[in-house]
Every structure is written in structure tokens, then in C-alpha cells.
Amino acid sequence: MPKPGQSSHASAPPDASAELARLRERIDEIDREILGRLNERARVVREVGELKRGSGTPVYEPQRERAIVERLAEENPGPFPDAGLAPVFREIISATRSLEQMLRVAYLGPEGTYAHLAASDLFGRQAELAGVPTIGDVFGAVERGAAHLGVVPVENTTEGIVTQTYDALAETDVALCGEFRLPISACLLSRSGRLDDVERVASHPQPLAQCRGWLDRHLQGVPRVETASTAAAARLAAEDGSIAAIGSAIAAEVYGLTVVEASIEDRRDNTTRFLVIGRDAPAPTGEDLTMAVFTLRKDEAGGLHRLLEPLAAEGINLTSIQIRPMKGKPWEYLFFVDLEGHAREERVARALTAAAGAANSYRVLGSFPRAGGAR
């Protein structure tokens, strides 16, 4: 038994303390070596940046950045976990890329939205992330050159396509540069953190729909208010204690809110797919998707069959077909087709050319690397 005033926990033996100090000194030494190598990498990246500026090569090359992480994972002997490589090297790449050129990325803002989280995951903390009010504004910022890239939601596993994104793709001249899948975990946020205080629930229409079941069970009859974004909803909740917002945990931090209930989405596999848009088309990687948009003659039977037949003949897998109404042309439609492969591949180019012959009009929106997996 310890005497009064003594701790019940025995101190580490002298030899253990000495060994701990030695190991910590070794860690400090390794950290200095890592820092030295990081600065060596930064100097090389500066040289790369100078070459890119001279040749007009884009700063953002998604195929190259993904290949770096994949190669390191293949060569990793452990015990450093493979899962830790992507976030570590995302920030290393982000920091050194900023030495070439500060990357400006527009997303559906403001700060604290899921699009903000996706942009941060994709480009790291050293990119200049700019939240804009609407999806159309993201496209406009890229078209005007106010942003190098944009991040827009295109599809959700619960609620389907984001129609504003498809409409903007048809109306603007941008290149598709990549995709990203973000698992969506929705939180109910308020100032007090108490469910009994909630008199209204605010959020973007998508999260409201994705959490409909939970809201029906726990807040039945409570009015639901649609906002332009989850962050706009969080701002409302920060201003009014009777409003709860549905948003991300990061929104709670940004707007000083308390989590009333976490993970209120109706489906645990709830995931949003984002597209990266820009001005420069990425090179083929061997693991690409191509998106094209077609119109058909409305008075011609079998038009869709003839459109898709060349793709089947070339053995090209379709991953998605979406239909949107054409503005100003009632009962006429745009057909958005996602297919595996790059438009520069010979068989894909042949199939698209043949499909175009069956269409009234068509445009290839872009070919880009497939997402490597969810966050």
C-alpha cells in the first residue's frame, strides 16, 4: 500500500526512462531527416514548375498524383499503414505544388459544406479554396479563369443525380479533370445541442431528403427549410437557437454549433460523387471514364438503340445514362452517357464517332481518371 501523499502508480524504472529518452531522440533525428528530404523534394518541384511554365503543362495532373500514392503503397514494406499514405502525401503534394503555382479551387460554399470537405480532401490545405454561392458559379469561376479548378457534386447514392450540375455541363465549356467519392455522414447541429429546442430544420434539399426517415421519426411535424447549402443552414442555426441544421461535423466547428445527433442519414452507404472541372483535359491513365452528351431526333423511332449500339459493338461498358430536358425545347432531351475508357483510345473514339452518326448532335464533355475509392 502506498503511504499517504504517495502516488499509487510506480514510476518507470531508470533503465526504461533512459531507453524512452533514447528512442525519442532517434525519432527527432528521423524527423530532421524527413524535413531535409521534404525540402529536397520542394527544390525539385520548383524546377518542374519552371519546365511546366515553359511548356504550358497544367499544374494539376491527377493521373500523376494518383500514381505517386499507388506506387508508394505497392512499395511500402511497413509497418507504416498503407491507409496513412494518401492523406500524408496529399498534404506533401499540396504544399510542394504551391511552389509551382498556388492552385485556386472553387467549390459550392461557403466554408463547411460537403463540397468544401471534398475539395480539401482532394487538394490539401495549401490550395486556395474559394466557396461560391451556387453550382453555376463554380462553373463560371472556371470558365472566366477566376479559378483553376472547380469541385461540384454530380450524384448521390440516396438521391440520385444533381440536376444543376448536369445542366451546367451542357451549357458551359469546361473540361472534366477527375472524380471523387465522399461518404456523407450527416449531423443535426444547433446552438444548444438539445433536440427539444428544435422548432425548424434547415439544410440543402439533398441532405434533407437523405435524412427524411430520421426526421420523420424524431422531429415529426417540425418544418423543414431548404437552403442553398449545408453551410448556409449552419449559419442560420448559429443565428437562431430554434433552428437546427443538417450538415457535416466540420460545419459545427466552423459555425460554433453543437452536435445534437450524429449520423442521421437513412443509409450508411450514403456517398456523394464529385466531379473536378477545369480548362485542361488530363492525359489517359488506363483507368478512365468518358462523359459525352447527345441529342436525338424526337420523331425517329429506335434512335437511342442506334446511339448505344456502336458502344456495345466495341465492348465498351456504360456506367451511367442520365436524361435531362432541353431548355426551350419542350419534350426534347439531353442524353448524358458515362462510359469506361478514354476518348483518345482507338476503340472508344470509333464508338463515339459511330454513335455521333446516329445522333442529332453530340459533344464529348471529357475523359478523366476514375476515382480510386471513397474517402
KEKE-3310 file (N, C-alpha, C; in steps of 0.2 Angstrom, whole numbers, plus 5000, padded with zeros to 4 digits):
npx = (5004:5003:5010:5002:4999:5008:5009:4999:5004:5018:5034:5042:5055:5073:5081:5071:5066:5078:5079:5067:5070:5081:5075:5066:5075:5080:5068:5067:5078:5076:5064:5071:5078:5068:5062:5073:5073:5060:5062:5072:5064:5055:5063:5066:5053:5051:5059:5053:5041:5046:5049:5036:5029:5036:5032:5019:5012:4999:4997:4990:4989:4980:4982:4996:4997:4989:4996:5008:5004:4999:5010:5019:5011:5012:5025:5027:5035:5030:5031:5023:5006:4997:4985:4988:4996:4990:4983:4994:5003:4995:4995:5009:5011:5002:5008:5020:5016:5011:5022:5025:5014:5001:4986:4970:4954:4937:4922:4906:4900:4896:4911:4913:4904:4899:4905:4916:4923:4926:4934:4945:4950:4954:4964:4971:4978:4986:4981:4971:4956:4940:4924:4909:4892:4883:4881:4882:4890:4902:4906:4906:4917:4928:4927:4929:4942:4944:4946:4957:4952:4937:4925:4912:4896:4889:4882:4872:4871:4859:4850:4851:4855:4863:4854:4857:4871:4872:4865:4873:4885:4880:4879:4891:4908:4919:4932:4932:4941:4943:4936:4928:4924:4914:4910:4895:4891:4879:4875:4865:4864:4865:4863:4861:4862:4851:4838:4825:4824:4822:4814:4813:4820:4834:4842:4852:4842:4846:4853:4842:4833:4840:4840:4827:4819:4824:4821:4807:4804:4810:4808:4795:4783:4789:4794:4803:4817:4823:4839:4853:4865:4873:4881:4875:4864:4869:4874:4862:4857:4867:4863:4850:4843:4832:4833:4839:4852:4856:4871:4889:4901:4912:4906:4900:4911:4916:4905:4902:4893:4884:4883:4869:4864:4873:4876:4864:4859:4849:4854:4868:4877:4878:4884:4892:4896:4908:4913:4928:4931:4939:4951:4960:4962:4965:4978:4977:4976:4973:4964:4951:4936:4924:4913:4900:4888:4872:4860:4844:4834:4818:4807:4811:4810:4818:4830:4838:4843:4851:4860:4867:4871:4884:4893:4891:4895:4909:4912:4912:4909:4895:4893:4883:4868:4860:4846:4841:4829:4829:4832:4821:4815:4802:4799:4810:4826:4842:4855:4865:4880:4890:4905:4917:4934:4945:4943:4953:4957:4958:4947:4937:4936:4932:4919:4912:4912:4904:4892:4889:4885:4872:4866:4858:4865:4881:4893:4909:4911:4922:4937:4943:4953:4947:4939:4949:4943:4933:4933)
npy = (4994:5011:5025:5039:5053:5048:5043:5030:5024:5017:5024:5024:5012:5016:5012:5010:5023:5029:5022:5026:5040:5039:5033:5043:5053:5047:5047:5061:5064:5057:5064:5076:5072:5068:5081:5087:5079:5083:5096:5095:5088:5099:5108:5101:5101:5114:5116:5108:5115:5127:5121:5117:5129:5134:5125:5125:5115:5109:5113:5105:5088:5075:5061:5059:5062:5053:5041:5042:5040:5027:5020:5021:5014:5001:4999:5000:4993:4992:4995:5006:5011:5007:5014:5027:5033:5040:5052:5058:5061:5068:5081:5083:5084:5094:5105:5106:5108:5121:5128:5128:5134:5143:5134:5138:5134:5132:5129:5123:5133:5141:5140:5124:5116:5100:5099:5108:5100:5089:5096:5100:5087:5083:5092:5097:5107:5118:5123:5136:5138:5142:5146:5147:5154:5146:5131:5134:5145:5140:5134:5145:5152:5144:5145:5159:5160:5163:5154:5139:5127:5117:5111:5100:5093:5078:5067:5057:5042:5040:5050:5051:5060:5076:5089:5102:5102:5094:5101:5113:5107:5104:5117:5125:5128:5118:5107:5090:5084:5075:5064:5061:5052:5054:5048:5052:5058:5064:5076:5082:5099:5112:5127:5124:5111:5102:5092:5095:5109:5112:5120:5122:5114:5116:5114:5110:5104:5091:5084:5085:5077:5065:5062:5060:5049:5048:5061:5061:5051:5057:5071:5074:5083:5095:5110:5110:5118:5124:5127:5136:5129:5117:5124:5136:5133:5130:5142:5149:5142:5145:5158:5158:5151:5142:5135:5120:5113:5103:5095:5094:5087:5096:5108:5111:5114:5126:5135:5136:5127:5114:5096:5089:5076:5063:5056:5054:5051:5041:5030:5020:5018:5030:5041:5054:5058:5068:5079:5085:5100:5109:5118:5111:5096:5080:5068:5051:5037:5024:5019:5026:5036:5042:5055:5060:5070:5068:5073:5068:5064:5068:5063:5051:5033:5021:5028:5029:5016:5015:5024:5019:5006:5006:5007:4995:4986:4988:4983:4991:4997:5004:5015:5024:5032:5047:5057:5073:5087:5098:5115:5127:5119:5110:5093:5088:5080:5079:5067:5060:5051:5040:5031:5018:5020:5030:5045:5046:5033:5020:5012:5017:5030:5026:5021:5032:5040:5033:5033:5046:5048:5043:5052:5068:5079:5080:5080:5078:5078:5076:5066:5057:5052:5038:5038:5033:5027:5028:5041)
npz = (5000:4996:5005:5013:5003:4993:4976:4968:4957:4951:4947:4931:4928:4930:4919:4909:4907:4902:4890:4884:4882:4874:4862:4859:4855:4844:4836:4834:4827:4815:4811:4808:4797:4788:4786:4779:4767:4763:4760:4750:4740:4738:4731:4719:4714:4712:4701:4692:4690:4684:4671:4667:4666:4655:4645:4645:4652:4662:4680:4689:4689:4689:4686:4688:4701:4708:4704:4711:4724:4723:4719:4729:4739:4734:4735:4749:4763:4776:4794:4793:4790:4775:4773:4778:4769:4758:4764:4770:4759:4751:4757:4757:4743:4740:4747:4740:4727:4728:4727:4713:4708:4715:4718:4713:4719:4716:4725:4729:4741:4757:4767:4776:4770:4762:4750:4752:4760:4752:4742:4750:4754:4742:4737:4747:4761:4756:4745:4737:4742:4737:4742:4733:4729:4721:4711:4698:4699:4702:4690:4682:4688:4684:4670:4668:4672:4685:4694:4694:4695:4698:4710:4710:4715:4708:4709:4720:4731:4737:4733:4720:4704:4703:4697:4694:4691:4680:4670:4670:4664:4651:4646:4648:4644:4649:4655:4660:4674:4684:4697:4713:4727:4741:4757:4765:4780:4790:4802:4815:4819:4832:4842:4856:4857:4860:4857:4860:4859:4845:4833:4819:4805:4795:4779:4764:4750:4746:4758:4767:4761:4761:4775:4778:4784:4797:4802:4801:4811:4823:4823:4819:4810:4812:4804:4789:4781:4766:4760:4752:4754:4765:4773:4773:4780:4792:4796:4798:4809:4819:4821:4826:4839:4839:4827:4819:4810:4796:4793:4790:4802:4802:4799:4811:4819:4812:4813:4826:4833:4841:4841:4839:4836:4829:4813:4805:4793:4782:4776:4777:4768:4761:4749:4741:4724:4717:4704:4696:4688:4675:4664:4657:4649:4656:4653:4646:4658:4658:4667:4665:4664:4652:4648:4638:4629:4621:4608:4602:4587:4589:4582:4577:4577:4587:4590:4601:4603:4591:4594:4605:4601:4594:4604:4612:4602:4601:4614:4625:4641:4648:4661:4666:4661:4659:4659:4654:4652:4637:4637:4633:4623:4623:4628:4622:4624:4633:4632:4643:4644:4652:4651:4651:4648:4638:4628:4619:4616:4604:4601:4608:4603:4590:4593:4598:4587:4578:4586:4586:4573:4573:4581:4584:4588:4597:4610:4617:4634:4642:4647:4660:4675:4684:4700:4714:4725:4740:4752)
capx = (5000:5007:5009:4998:5003:5011:5005:4999:5007:5025:5037:5046:5062:5078:5083:5066:5066:5083:5078:5062:5073:5085:5070:5063:5080:5080:5063:5069:5083:5072:5060:5075:5080:5062:5062:5078:5071:5055:5065:5075:5058:5052:5068:5065:5046:5052:5062:5047:5036:5048:5048:5029:5028:5039:5029:5011:5009:4995:5000:4986:4989:4978:4985:5002:4997:4987:5001:5013:5002:4998:5017:5021:5008:5014:5032:5028:5036:5028:5024:5018:5000:4995:4979:4990:5000:4986:4982:5001:5006:4991:4997:5015:5010:4998:5012:5025:5013:5010:5029:5024:5008:4995:4980:4964:4949:4931:4918:4899:4902:4903:4915:4909:4899:4902:4909:4922:4927:4929:4939:4950:4952:4957:4969:4975:4977:4989:4977:4967:4949:4935:4917:4904:4885:4879:4885:4883:4895:4908:4907:4908:4923:4932:4926:4932:4949:4945:4948:4960:4948:4931:4923:4904:4893:4886:4877:4872:4869:4852:4845:4852:4859:4862:4852:4861:4877:4871:4863:4879:4889:4878:4879:4897:4914:4924:4935:4932:4948:4943:4930:4930:4918:4915:4905:4892:4889:4875:4874:4860:4868:4861:4867:4861:4863:4846:4833:4818:4824:4822:4807:4814:4826:4836:4848:4851:4837:4849:4853:4835:4830:4844:4838:4820:4817:4826:4817:4800:4804:4812:4805:4789:4779:4794:4795:4810:4818:4828:4844:4857:4870:4873:4884:4871:4859:4873:4874:4855:4857:4871:4860:4844:4843:4827:4834:4844:4855:4859:4877:4895:4904:4916:4902:4899:4917:4916:4900:4902:4887:4884:4880:4863:4864:4877:4875:4856:4857:4845:4858:4875:4882:4876:4890:4891:4901:4910:4917:4933:4931:4945:4952:4965:4960:4970:4980:4975:4979:4972:4959:4947:4929:4922:4907:4898:4881:4869:4853:4841:4829:4812:4802:4814:4810:4824:4836:4843:4846:4856:4865:4871:4874:4891:4897:4890:4899:4916:4913:4913:4904:4892:4892:4878:4864:4855:4842:4839:4826:4832:4829:4817:4813:4798:4799:4816:4830:4849:4856:4872:4882:4896:4907:4923:4939:4947:4941:4959:4958:4955:4940:4932:4935:4927:4912:4909:4911:4898:4886:4888:4882:4865:4863:4856:4871:4884:4899:4912:4912:4929:4939:4946:4954:4942:4941:4952:4940:4930:4937)
capy = (5000:5017:5029:5045:5058:5045:5040:5023:5022:5017:5027:5019:5010:5021:5009:5011:5030:5031:5019:5030:5046:5037:5032:5050:5057:5044:5050:5068:5063:5054:5070:5081:5069:5069:5088:5088:5076:5087:5102:5092:5087:5105:5111:5098:5103:5121:5115:5105:5121:5131:5117:5117:5135:5135:5120:5125:5109:5111:5112:5099:5082:5070:5054:5059:5062:5046:5036:5043:5036:5020:5016:5020:5009:4995:4998:5000:4987:4993:4995:5012:5008:5010:5019:5033:5036:5045:5059:5061:5063:5073:5087:5085:5086:5101:5110:5107:5111:5128:5131:5129:5139:5142:5132:5141:5129:5135:5124:5125:5135:5143:5135:5120:5111:5094:5101:5111:5094:5086:5100:5100:5081:5082:5097:5099:5114:5123:5125:5142:5135:5148:5144:5152:5153:5141:5126:5138:5150:5136:5133:5152:5154:5141:5147:5165:5159:5166:5148:5134:5121:5118:5104:5100:5087:5076:5061:5054:5036:5040:5054:5052:5065:5083:5091:5108:5100:5091:5107:5117:5103:5105:5124:5128:5125:5116:5100:5086:5083:5070:5062:5059:5049:5056:5046:5058:5057:5070:5078:5088:5104:5118:5131:5121:5104:5099:5091:5098:5116:5112:5121:5121:5111:5119:5111:5109:5099:5084:5081:5085:5070:5059:5061:5060:5044:5050:5067:5059:5048:5061:5078:5074:5089:5101:5112:5109:5124:5122:5132:5135:5124:5115:5129:5142:5131:5130:5149:5151:5139:5149:5165:5157:5145:5137:5131:5115:5112:5096:5097:5090:5089:5102:5114:5113:5118:5132:5140:5136:5123:5108:5091:5086:5069:5062:5050:5054:5049:5035:5024:5021:5019:5037:5043:5058:5058:5074:5080:5091:5103:5114:5120:5107:5089:5076:5063:5044:5033:5017:5018:5032:5037:5047:5058:5063:5072:5068:5074:5063:5067:5066:5060:5045:5028:5017:5032:5028:5010:5016:5028:5014:5000:5005:5006:4988:4983:4989:4980:4997:4996:5010:5016:5028:5036:5051:5061:5080:5091:5103:5121:5130:5114:5105:5086:5085:5078:5078:5060:5060:5044:5039:5025:5016:5021:5037:5047:5045:5026:5019:5009:5022:5035:5023:5020:5038:5043:5030:5035:5053:5047:5041:5057:5074:5082:5077:5083:5074:5083:5075:5060:5059:5046:5036:5038:5027:5024:5033:5044)
capz = (5000:4996:5010:5012:4999:4988:4970:4968:4951:4952:4941:4926:4930:4927:4913:4904:4906:4898:4884:4881:4880:4868:4857:4857:4852:4837:4832:4832:4822:4809:4809:4804:4790:4784:4784:4774:4761:4760:4756:4743:4736:4736:4726:4713:4711:4709:4694:4687:4689:4678:4665:4666:4663:4648:4640:4645:4655:4668:4687:4692:4684:4693:4685:4691:4709:4710:4703:4716:4730:4722:4718:4736:4743:4732:4738:4756:4767:4783:4797:4791:4786:4768:4773:4780:4764:4754:4767:4771:4753:4749:4760:4754:4736:4740:4749:4735:4721:4729:4725:4706:4707:4720:4715:4716:4718:4718:4727:4732:4748:4760:4771:4780:4766:4760:4744:4755:4763:4746:4739:4755:4754:4735:4735:4753:4764:4753:4739:4739:4742:4737:4742:4729:4731:4718:4707:4692:4700:4701:4683:4679:4690:4680:4663:4667:4674:4692:4697:4690:4695:4702:4713:4710:4716:4702:4710:4727:4731:4740:4730:4713:4701:4705:4691:4692:4688:4673:4666:4669:4660:4645:4644:4648:4640:4654:4654:4666:4676:4689:4701:4720:4731:4748:4761:4768:4787:4792:4809:4816:4823:4834:4847:4862:4856:4863:4852:4862:4857:4838:4830:4812:4802:4789:4775:4757:4748:4746:4765:4770:4758:4764:4782:4779:4789:4804:4804:4802:4817:4829:4823:4815:4811:4813:4797:4785:4777:4761:4760:4746:4755:4772:4777:4774:4785:4799:4798:4801:4816:4823:4822:4829:4843:4837:4821:4819:4803:4795:4790:4792:4808:4801:4799:4818:4821:4808:4815:4833:4834:4845:4838:4843:4834:4823:4808:4805:4787:4782:4773:4779:4762:4758:4746:4735:4719:4715:4698:4696:4682:4674:4657:4653:4649:4658:4649:4648:4663:4658:4671:4664:4662:4647:4648:4632:4629:4614:4607:4597:4583:4593:4578:4574:4581:4588:4590:4607:4601:4587:4598:4610:4598:4592:4611:4613:4597:4603:4620:4630:4646:4650:4669:4668:4656:4663:4654:4656:4647:4634:4639:4627:4618:4626:4626:4619:4630:4633:4635:4646:4644:4655:4648:4653:4643:4637:4621:4614:4614:4597:4601:4611:4598:4584:4595:4599:4580:4576:4590:4584:4567:4575:4585:4581:4590:4602:4612:4622:4639:4645:4649:4667:4679:4689:4707:4717:4731:4744:4757)
cpx = (5004:5005:5005:5002:5007:5007:5005:5002:5015:5029:5041:5053:5067:5080:5078:5065:5072:5082:5072:5065:5077:5080:5067:5068:5081:5074:5064:5074:5080:5068:5065:5077:5074:5061:5067:5076:5065:5057:5068:5069:5055:5057:5067:5058:5047:5054:5057:5042:5039:5048:5041:5027:5030:5035:5021:5008:5005:4998:4997:4986:4987:4981:4992:5002:4994:4992:5006:5011:5001:5005:5019:5018:5010:5021:5033:5029:5033:5033:5020:5012:4999:4990:4982:4994:4996:4985:4989:5004:5002:4993:5004:5015:5007:5003:5018:5022:5012:5017:5029:5020:5003:4989:4974:4958:4942:4926:4911:4900:4895:4906:4911:4904:4903:4907:4916:4926:4930:4935:4946:4954:4956:4964:4973:4975:4981:4986:4973:4960:4944:4928:4913:4897:4882:4884:4886:4889:4902:4910:4909:4915:4929:4932:4930:4939:4950:4947:4952:4955:4942:4929:4915:4902:4889:4881:4878:4869:4862:4848:4846:4856:4858:4861:4856:4867:4877:4869:4869:4884:4887:4879:4885:4903:4919:4927:4934:4939:4948:4937:4933:4924:4919:4909:4902:4889:4886:4874:4869:4863:4863:4865:4867:4863:4857:4840:4826:4818:4823:4815:4807:4820:4828:4842:4847:4846:4840:4849:4846:4832:4833:4843:4831:4817:4818:4822:4810:4799:4805:4809:4799:4785:4783:4795:4802:4811:4824:4833:4849:4863:4869:4876:4880:4866:4863:4873:4868:4855:4861:4868:4853:4844:4838:4828:4840:4846:4857:4865:4883:4897:4909:4912:4900:4905:4917:4911:4898:4895:4889:4881:4875:4863:4868:4874:4867:4854:4853:4849:4865:4880:4881:4883:4889:4898:4902:4914:4922:4933:4937:4945:4956:4963:4966:4972:4977:4979:4978:4966:4954:4940:4929:4915:4905:4890:4878:4862:4851:4836:4822:4807:4805:4814:4817:4831:4841:4846:4852:4862:4870:4874:4881:4895:4897:4895:4906:4917:4914:4907:4902:4891:4886:4875:4859:4852:4840:4835:4830:4829:4827:4815:4809:4798:4805:4821:4838:4850:4864:4874:4889:4899:4915:4928:4940:4945:4947:4960:4955:4948:4935:4931:4931:4920:4909:4908:4905:4892:4884:4884:4874:4862:4862:4862:4874:4891:4902:4914:4919:4930:4943:4948:4948:4944:4944:4949:4937:4934:4938)
cpy = (5006:5021:5035:5050:5055:5043:5033:5020:5022:5020:5022:5018:5015:5018:5011:5019:5032:5028:5024:5037:5045:5036:5039:5054:5054:5047:5057:5068:5061:5060:5075:5078:5069:5076:5090:5085:5080:5093:5100:5091:5094:5109:5108:5100:5110:5120:5112:5111:5125:5127:5117:5123:5137:5130:5121:5119:5112:5109:5106:5093:5076:5063:5054:5058:5056:5041:5036:5039:5029:5016:5016:5015:5002:4993:4998:4994:4987:4994:5001:5010:5012:5015:5026:5037:5042:5052:5062:5064:5068:5080:5089:5087:5093:5106:5112:5110:5118:5132:5132:5135:5138:5140:5135:5136:5132:5129:5127:5127:5137:5138:5131:5115:5105:5095:5104:5105:5090:5089:5100:5093:5080:5086:5099:5106:5119:5126:5131:5140:5141:5145:5150:5149:5147:5136:5130:5143:5146:5135:5140:5154:5151:5143:5154:5165:5162:5160:5143:5128:5122:5111:5105:5093:5085:5071:5059:5047:5035:5044:5055:5058:5072:5087:5098:5107:5098:5097:5111:5114:5104:5112:5128:5124:5124:5109:5097:5083:5077:5069:5060:5057:5051:5053:5052:5055:5064:5070:5083:5092:5109:5121:5127:5114:5099:5098:5094:5106:5117:5114:5121:5118:5113:5115:5112:5104:5092:5081:5080:5078:5064:5057:5061:5055:5046:5056:5065:5055:5052:5068:5078:5080:5096:5103:5111:5115:5122:5128:5131:5130:5122:5120:5135:5140:5132:5138:5151:5148:5143:5156:5164:5150:5140:5133:5126:5114:5105:5098:5092:5092:5095:5108:5116:5116:5125:5137:5139:5132:5117:5102:5088:5078:5068:5056:5049:5052:5042:5029:5025:5021:5025:5040:5048:5058:5065:5074:5086:5093:5108:5116:5115:5099:5084:5070:5056:5041:5026:5015:5025:5031:5043:5049:5062:5065:5071:5071:5069:5067:5064:5062:5053:5039:5024:5022:5031:5021:5011:5020:5023:5008:5000:5004:4998:4984:4983:4986:4985:4997:5003:5010:5020:5031:5040:5056:5068:5083:5096:5110:5124:5125:5108:5098:5084:5085:5078:5071:5061:5053:5044:5032:5024:5017:5029:5039:5046:5038:5025:5017:5013:5028:5033:5023:5027:5041:5040:5032:5042:5053:5046:5047:5064:5079:5079:5081:5079:5079:5082:5068:5061:5052:5044:5037:5032:5024:5030:5035:5040)
cpz = (5000:5002:5008:5008:4993:4982:4970:4962:4952:4946:4937:4929:4927:4920:4907:4902:4901:4891:4880:4878:4874:4861:4854:4853:4845:4833:4830:4827:4815:4806:4805:4797:4786:4781:4779:4767:4758:4757:4750:4738:4733:4731:4720:4710:4709:4702:4689:4686:4684:4671:4663:4663:4656:4643:4640:4648:4661:4675:4690:4687:4689:4692:4688:4698:4711:4709:4708:4722:4729:4721:4725:4740:4741:4735:4745:4760:4774:4788:4796:4787:4779:4768:4775:4775:4760:4758:4768:4765:4750:4751:4758:4747:4736:4742:4744:4729:4722:4727:4717:4705:4712:4716:4718:4714:4720:4720:4729:4739:4751:4763:4776:4776:4764:4754:4746:4757:4757:4743:4744:4755:4747:4735:4741:4756:4761:4747:4742:4737:4742:4737:4738:4730:4728:4713:4700:4693:4700:4694:4680:4681:4686:4673:4663:4669:4681:4696:4692:4689:4699:4705:4714:4711:4710:4704:4718:4727:4733:4736:4722:4710:4704:4698:4689:4689:4681:4668:4665:4664:4653:4642:4645:4645:4645:4652:4661:4667:4680:4692:4708:4723:4738:4752:4765:4775:4789:4799:4809:4821:4826:4839:4853:4862:4859:4858:4854:4860:4849:4836:4822:4810:4796:4786:4768:4755:4749:4753:4768:4767:4761:4771:4783:4784:4796:4806:4805:4809:4823:4829:4818:4816:4811:4806:4795:4780:4772:4760:4754:4747:4763:4776:4778:4780:4792:4801:4801:4808:4821:4825:4826:4832:4842:4831:4822:4811:4802:4791:4792:4799:4808:4801:4807:4821:4818:4811:4822:4836:4838:4841:4842:4842:4828:4819:4807:4798:4787:4780:4775:4773:4758:4756:4741:4731:4717:4708:4699:4689:4681:4667:4653:4654:4651:4653:4651:4653:4662:4662:4671:4663:4657:4648:4642:4633:4622:4614:4602:4593:4586:4589:4574:4579:4582:4589:4596:4606:4597:4590:4602:4607:4596:4599:4612:4608:4598:4610:4626:4635:4648:4658:4671:4662:4660:4657:4657:4650:4644:4635:4632:4622:4622:4623:4622:4625:4628:4636:4637:4647:4647:4653:4650:4647:4642:4630:4616:4612:4608:4597:4603:4606:4592:4587:4596:4592:4577:4579:4587:4577:4568:4579:4581:4582:4596:4604:4618:4628:4643:4646:4655:4671:4684:4696:4710:4723:4735:4750:4764)
residu = (MET:PRO:LYS:PRO:GLY:GLN:SER:SER:HIS:ALA:SER:ALA:PRO:PRO:ASP:ALA:SER:ALA:GLU:LEU:ALA:ARG:LEU:ARG:GLU:ARG:ILE:ASP:GLU:ILE:ASP:ARG:GLU:ILE:LEU:GLY:ARG:LEU:ASN:GLU:ARG:ALA:ARG:VAL:VAL:ARG:GLU:VAL:GLY:GLU:LEU:LYS:ARG:GLY:SER:GLY:THR:PRO:VAL:TYR:GLU:PRO:GLN:ARG:GLU:ARG:ALA:ILE:VAL:GLU:ARG:LEU:ALA:GLU:GLU:ASN:PRO:GLY:PRO:PHE:PRO:ASP:ALA:GLY:LEU:ALA:PRO:VAL:PHE:ARG:GLU:ILE:ILE:SER:ALA:THR:ARG:SER:LEU:GLU:GLN:MET:LEU:ARG:VAL:ALA:TYR:LEU:GLY:PRO:GLU:GLY:THR:TYR:ALA:HIS:LEU:ALA:ALA:SER:ASP:LEU:PHE:GLY:ARG:GLN:ALA:GLU:LEU:ALA:GLY:VAL:PRO:THR:ILE:GLY:ASP:VAL:PHE:GLY:ALA:VAL:GLU:ARG:GLY:ALA:ALA:HIS:LEU:GLY:VAL:VAL:PRO:VAL:GLU:ASN:THR:THR:GLU:GLY:ILE:VAL:THR:GLN:THR:TYR:ASP:ALA:LEU:ALA:GLU:THR:ASP:VAL:ALA:LEU:CYS:GLY:GLU:PHE:ARG:LEU:PRO:ILE:SER:ALA:CYS:LEU:LEU:SER:ARG:SER:GLY:ARG:LEU:ASP:ASP:VAL:GLU:ARG:VAL:ALA:SER:HIS:PRO:GLN:PRO:LEU:ALA:GLN:CYS:ARG:GLY:TRP:LEU:ASP:ARG:HIS:LEU:GLN:GLY:VAL:PRO:ARG:VAL:GLU:THR:ALA:SER:THR:ALA:ALA:ALA:ALA:ARG:LEU:ALA:ALA:GLU:ASP:GLY:SER:ILE:ALA:ALA:ILE:GLY:SER:ALA:ILE:ALA:ALA:GLU:VAL:TYR:GLY:LEU:THR:VAL:VAL:GLU:ALA:SER:ILE:GLU:ASP:ARG:ARG:ASP:ASN:THR:THR:ARG:PHE:LEU:VAL:ILE:GLY:ARG:ASP:ALA:PRO:ALA:PRO:THR:GLY:GLU:ASP:LEU:THR:MET:ALA:VAL:PHE:THR:LEU:ARG:LYS:ASP:GLU:ALA:GLY:GLY:LEU:HIS:ARG:LEU:LEU:GLU:PRO:LEU:ALA:ALA:GLU:GLY:ILE:ASN:LEU:THR:SER:ILE:GLN:ILE:ARG:PRO:MET:LYS:GLY:LYS:PRO:TRP:GLU:TYR:LEU:PHE:PHE:VAL:ASP:LEU:GLU:GLY:HIS:ALA:ARG:GLU:GLU:ARG:VAL:ALA:ARG:ALA:LEU:THR:ALA:ALA:ALA:GLY:ALA:ALA:ASN:SER:TYR:ARG:VAL:LEU:GLY:SER:PHE:PRO:ARG:ALA:GLY:GLY:ALA:ARG)
# end
